Amino acid sequence: MHILVITDEIFPDAIGGVGKSLYNECVALAARGHHIEVIVRATNPDLPPDQTINGIHIRRFFGPSRQNPLYYFHYPLTIFTQVRWLLSHSPSPADLIYLHNALYYYPLRWARLHNHVPAIGTFYSGATEYVLSNVERGKYGRLAPLARLGGWLMGRVEAYAFNRMTCVMPRSLSVLRDLQRLYPKAPAPTMPELIPLCVDTHFYSPQPVEQTRLRLGLPVNRPILFTARRLEGRMGLTNLIEAMVTLRREHPDVLLLIAGKGFLQPKLEALIEKYGLRDHVRLLGFVSEADLPRYMASANLFVLPTESLEGFGLATIESLASGTPVLGTPVGATPEILSPIHPALVTKSAEAGALAEGLRYWLQRPDELRALRVAARQAAEAHYSTEQVAGQLEDWFEQLRK
């Protein structure tokens, strides 16, 4: 089967959760004998426009950065010109088109490909809700009105595209509910047919904690909490730092490591200084993909403090695959993933007090937390391995072609 994938991000161009999961899916499908062709918006100018990696053929087009508020106006023009050209120069016709942004439906329609080929979309959150969430948390500054308008327009465009695709695939029950609420006319699968994101359980795997900490230059005898997030408002990092104010009084040796970069960094640094948390909270900045599994495997607990729009949370299953339990907020798909492992892995809310309470529970039970590492790994292998998810996608794609 020739599967044409059109997306905003894929590893190694970007290391976000969706991009990494999509890359794993494509490599696994290629290994099963399928011809996988990927058209992606280029985010790294050092990468070639045309490349084959692990059996998948990647072609890149250049567009504006998401950090630019004018992105929501200029971006559609880029898609219409670049993607339509790429589609017209595709070496062979596709049997199925796998879309990771609703806007990419439009050049398909112009090229009349959707008349003959199933077009499958994916959905993680509504475009308007995503933009408004960032606007409310100060991401765009004085250009917020433009971003707000752009987000509204993107939502209208998204609705039209979703309603006309062969099927729109949410990757969790929570996101399915959001899709049905925002776009009730979009064709969506039923609950048993939902397919989650996936993790490479060979790359993310348990490692000896003490040796891994020594390799990273981390203290061996302190309880370590770890999170890897874009430093944005909806990620809940300010609440997590505030929770550390309470936590350090009862656990003076606790250490929180925050990996990631983003516009919120100055505010987080100011909070750490304000509360005198320099010895208890470290901002690591960007952590390479090579080191990320080591940080996850070396932590006592991974924390996912998201406030809103957690469509799935790939970092959650990456940590589970590393053998490290995850404490998450009751937002998006997080309860679906964590509650079956242990109910106390989900906090009562995303507020700082609830985070402190959840962290306190596990820090007071180190033996139970240690024993939970086996269950964490088993959950990742049973439900989220690349091989399993690729098999589910393959079966579903074959059904849609009939």
N, C-alpha and C positions, 0 to 999 in steps of 0.2 A: 504494500500500500504506500502510495506517495502522499505524505502528510505535509502540507504547507503551514508553517507556524508563523504568525505575525504578532510581534510583541514589542513592548516598550523596553523590556530588560531581560537579559539572560546572562548567566555566568559564562565567560569571565568578564563580560562588559560591565556588569554590575553585580554586587554581592548581596543584594536584598533578598528577602525570603522567597518571593515569587520567582525571581530570576534563577535562584539556585535550585528550587524544586523543579522548575520547567527544564532546566539543563539536565537534571537527573532523569526526568521523564524521557526527554529526547534521546539521550544516550542509550537508555534501556530499550526504547522502541527501535532504535537503529540496530542494536545488538540482536533484536528479534527478527531482523531481516527487512525492516521497513525503510523506505527512502525518506529521510527527514531533512526538509529544507526550512531554514529559519530566516525571516526578514526582521531585522531589529533596528530600532533607533540607536544610533551610535552615541555612546557616552564617553568613550575613551579614544581620543584622536590618534593614539599610538597603535591602535589595532587596525589591521588591513580591512579594506571594504569587502573583501571576499576571502573566506577562510573555511577549511574543513577541520573539525576537531572531534576526535573520538567517533567518527562515523556520521556526524551531522554537518551539513553544509550551511554556513552562516553568511548572510549578505547584509551589509550595514548601510543605512542612510543617515544623514546628519540632520539634526533638528535643534531647536532651542532647549536650554536647560530648564528643568522644572523649578529651579530656584528663582527664575525670572517671572514676575507676575504677568508679563505680557505673553508668557508661554501659552496661556489658554486661548489667546487670539491668533498668535503666529503658528502654533503647533498644527492646527487643522490644515492650514495651507501647505505646510511642509509634507504632511501625510498625503494629501491629494496629489501633489506633484511627484514626490519620490516613490511612494509605494505603488502608484499606478504604473510608473515606468518600470519598476522592478518586476511587477506582475507580468507586464507585457514581454519581458525578457526572460521569463522563467524557462529553463531548459526543457521541461516536460509538464504536461497538465497534471494538476493535483487530483487525488481521489477524495480528499477531505481537507478542509481549511480550519485551523485551530487558532482562534483569535484571543489575544490577551489585552485588548482594548477595544471598546465598542466603536470608536472612530474608524478603525480599520475596516469596518464593514462597508463604508462608502466607496473606497476605490474598488472593492470587489464588485459592488453593484454597477459602478461605471464600466468596469471591464467585463461585466455580464457573466462573471464566474459563478455567482451564487445561483444562477438559473440552472446549472447542471451539477454543481458540487455542494455537498452539505457544508454549511458554515456553522461552526460551534463556537460560542462565546464563553468566556469565563467572567465571573462576577465576584468581587471581594468587598466592595462598598460603593455607594452611589457617588458619582462625581461631585454633585452639588454638596452633599453632606461632608465629603472629604475636604473640599476647599473651605467651606464655612468653618469647619473645625479648626483649620489652620489660621483662618482670619481672626477668629475669636481669641486665639492664643498669641496674636501679635506677629505672625510670621512675615507678613507682607508690609508692615509699617504703614506709611502714608499712601501706598498704592493698594491698600485693602479694598477700596470701592471697585477698582478695576478687576481685582482678583474675584471679588464677590460676583460681579457681572459675568466674568468669564466662566466661573463655576456654574452659574445658573444656565448659561447657554450650553455648556458641556452636558448638563443634565438633560436638557431637551433633546440634544443630538443623540445622547446615549439611549434615551427612551425609544426613539424612532428605530435605531439600529437593533436593539434587543428584541423589539416586537417582531422583527422580520427575519431573525436568524432561525436556523433549523432547531437549535436548542441553546439555552444559556445554562452553563454549569456553575452553580455555587459550590464551594469546597467545604462547607460545613452546614449544619442545620441552622445555626444562627444566621448565616449569610443567606440561606434559602428564605428564611422569614423576611429578611430585609429586602430581598429581590421581590418577593410577593407583595410586600407593602409598597415599595416604590414603583415597581413596574409590573402590575398585576397581569398584564397581557403578554408578558414575555414567556415563551415556552420553556418550562423548567422541568427537570427530572423529579421523580418522587423521592421520598426520604430514603428508602433502601438503596437507591441508585447513586447516592452521593459518594463522590470519590475525594479523599483528603489530599493534601499536599504530601510530599514524600521527602525522606532524608536518606542520605547515603550512610547506611549503618555500618559500613566498613571504615569509612573515613571518620565518622563520629562514633567512637566506641570507648568503653571504659579504659582508663589508664591508671597505673599506680599513683595514688594521690601524693604521697610524700615526695617521690622522685620527680613527679610533674611539677610540683610547687618549687622544688629546688631548681629545676630547669628554667622556670619563669622568674626566679628571684623573689618568690613569695614566702611569707612566714609559714613554717610547717605546723606550728602548734596553735594558731589562731583559727577560730571559726570564720570561714570566708563565704560571703554572699556575692554572687556575680550576676550582672545583667548586661545584655548587649542590645542597644537600642539606638535608633536615630534620636538625636537630642532635640526633640520637638515636644510641644505642649501636650498633645494627646497621649504621650507615652507614660505620663504619670511619674516622672523622675523627681519633680519637686516634692511630691507627696512621699516618695521613698526616702529622700534625704531628710525630710522632716520626721519620718518614722524612726530614723536612726538616732535622733535626739533623745527619744524615749528609750530606745533599745540599748544604747551605750551605758545608761545608768545601771542597768541590770546585768549587762554583758560587756564589761569594759574592754574586753579583748576582741570584740567583733570587728570585722573589716568588710566594707562594701567596695567592690570594684565595678566601675561603670565603663563599658566599652562603647565607643561610638562618637560621632561628631554631628554637629548641627547648630542651628541658630541660637539654641537655648544655652549653649555652653557658658557664656558670661554670667547668666543668671544663676546657673548651678554652682559656678565657682564662688559667686557672691554669697550664696546660701551656706556653702561649706565654711567660708570664713566667718559669716555671721554667727553660726552655731558652734564654732570652734571644733569642727569635725575633721580637721586635717589628718589626724591619726586614725580616723575611722572610715573615711570615704576618699577614694582615689578615682579621678577621671583619667582613664587610660588613653583616650583619644581613639584613633583608628587602630583596630586589631586585625592583623592579616588573617586570611582564611586558613593559613597553615597553623597559626597559634590559637585560633578560636576553639577548636576541640580540646586543646590542652587547658585553657582557662575553664571551660565548662567541666571537664573531668576533674579538675583540681578543687572545685568549689564544694562546700557542704550543701549549698542550696542555690539554685538559680531563681531569680525573682523577675516576674513579668507584671509590672505595676500599672498596666495600661488603663487609661481613663475612658477611651472611646475608640470605636472603629478597629477592633482587633478581629479582622476577618478570619484569620486562622492562627498565625503566630508560629512561623517556622522555627524560630529560636527555641520554642517550647519543646518540639519533638527532637531538635538537635541535642538539647540538653538531656532529654530522656534517653536518647540513644547513647550518650556519653556516660550514662549510669548515674546522672545527677538529678535528684527530684526537683520539681519546679513548684514554687508558690506563685499563684496567679490571682488576678482580680476576677470577679464575676462578669466579665465583659466579653462579648463576642463568643468565639468558639472555645475559649479557655476552659469553661466548666465541662464541656463535652470531652475534652482531652484528659483533664486532670481528675475529675470526680470519680471515674471508675477505678483509678489507682488508689486514691485515698481522699475522702471528703474534706479533710483538713488542709488539703493543698489548694483550696479555693477560699479566698478571704471573703468576709461579709460584704465589703464594698471596696471601692478604689481609694477611699480616704486614708490619710496618714495614720489615723488611729487604728483602722482595721488592718493595715499593713503591719503595723507594730505588733498587734495582737497575733497575727498569723505567724510572723517571724519568731516571736517569743515562744509560741507553742512548740515550734520545732527545735529551737535552740535549747529548750529545756528537756528535750527528748533526743539526745544525740545518738543513743543506741537504736532507737526506732527509726530515726532518719537514715542511719547507716544501713539498716536492714532494707529500707525502701529502695535502695539503689538497684537491687536486683529486679524489683517490680517495675521500676522505671525503664530499665533496659528491655525487659520482656514486652512491655507495652509498645515500645518503638518498633521492635522486631515483628510483633504480631499484627500491627495495624498500619505502620507508616513506612515500611521499607520500600526502597525504590523498586525492587523486583515485584512486590505485591501490587503497588499502585500502578506500575506500568502494565501489568497484566489486566487490571481492571479497566484501564483506559483502552487497551487494545480490544477487549471484548465489547466495550461500549461503542467504540468507533466503528467496529464491524457491524454492529446492530444498526447504527444510524445510516450506514451506507446502503442497507437493504431496502 
